[in-house]
């Protein structure tokens, strides 16, 4: 293994991109160390998507300004600055022309770990084979209309490094165990439970439902041996009864990770109202170093772990129809 060593707050992180191994070293020798760059860049490589989900957080009016060359130049510069990983999203990254070539080039010419979040509709066995060994992890967003069972089975059969992102809503909560166990039976090794951030009241868990989810996750976590079950950072302390590997006082938006949008802006996270223009690695790093107070503010959308009561005291917009927009 070839580890990259990067300073954290009073610690040193050793990271190996091909396996995703993280080793945190802390002690008297590491006291006083401070981060030199965000650990992860979440990049909306395109705003184009082959689905139109009503709950999507992206700005549908945003342009798609990146080319393969400009995206590579940005990410190579950020890798030189100390960034460890890029997580491509969007939009749907597989609608970006030359995306597979970009993944291969980043692996060959930079030390970055390349991760991909996808609805998986365009994820074919041929595309999986073309990037085999050149990415960290593929994450499949599970929707009711993206044939996720077939896509999970394809990834498992190909020996892909992959996991599933599952948005937990009140409507989905009763079937959580059945869905998780079905994913495990299909060969999914990693399941991340997402909380909803947005103004649709019907998608937020009430306090009692959050407690119910915590109890269900605790039982599933004990029962599943070959599957990693994890929680999105946006849950914050709503699921405080669930054991955590690392206890952190903050979600890390704007500090541990930054979002770079399809129209060349920097945001603390994809749900945030702050969006500052940046086209180069130097501009991104300047924002990260100089605008931390702004980047650390809560998002205005209900659901933010930084907001009082997670921002759920505001009046959400009732959900008229859950599914694909027309």
C-alpha positions, 0 to 999 in steps of 0.5 A: 500500500502507498499511503498519503499523509495529511495533517488534521486537527492535532492528528495525522491521517494516513490514506490509501486511495485504492482500498480507501483505508484511513489510519488516524494517528494522534498523540503528543507528536501530532499536537498542533497539526492543522489541515492544509486543505479540505479532505474531499471535493464533491464535484458536480461535473455536470448539471445534466441528469437522465432523471427528474426527481422532485426532491433533488437538491441541485439548481436545475437552472445552473449551467454545465461549464466544465470540460474534461480538461478544465475539470482535470486541471482543477482537480490536479491542482487541488490534489497538489494542495493536499486534497485526498478524494474527489466525489463526482455527482451532479447531475448524473456524472455518466451523462458528462462526455468523456467521463470514463476517460476523466476517471482513468486520467485522474487515477493515472496522473494524480494521487486522488481517490475517485468516487462516483455517485450515480443513479446507475441507469447509464452504468453498464458492465462495459463502463464498469470494466473500463474503469476497473481498478481506477476508482475508490467507490461507486455509490448508487442512489436508490430510487423507486424508478431506477431499477436498482435491484438490477443495477446492484446485481450488475455491480456485485457480479462485476466485483465492483467496489460499490455501495448504496445511498438510501434516503430514509423518509416516513413512507420508507421507514416501515420497510427499512429492514426488508430493503436493507436485507434485500440489498445484502442478499443482492451482494451490496456491501455498504449502505448509507442512510441519508436524511432529507434536507428540504422544504417538503414536510412529508419527507422529514422524520418526526422526533418519534420516527427518528427514535424509531429509526435509531432503534432499527439501525441499532438492531440491523447493525448488530445483525449484519456482519458482511454489510456496513450500515452507516449514517449520513452526517446530516442526521447530527444528534437526531440519532444519538442512541446509535453507536458511532465510530467517530464522535464529531461536533460538526458535519464538516461542511466547508472544512473537511469537504467542499462542493464544486458545482457544475457552474463553477461555484464553491459551496459548503455543501450541496444544500447550502445557500452560500455559493462563491465563484471559483474556476481554478484550484487556487481560487477554491483554496483561497475560499477555503482558507479565507472564508471559513466563517461563512462556510461554517454557517448553517444551511437555510433548508430544513434538515441542516445539522448545524441549525437549531432543531435542525431547521425544522421549526420553519414551515416546510412546503407540503409535498404534493407528489413524490416521484418524478417531476413532469 
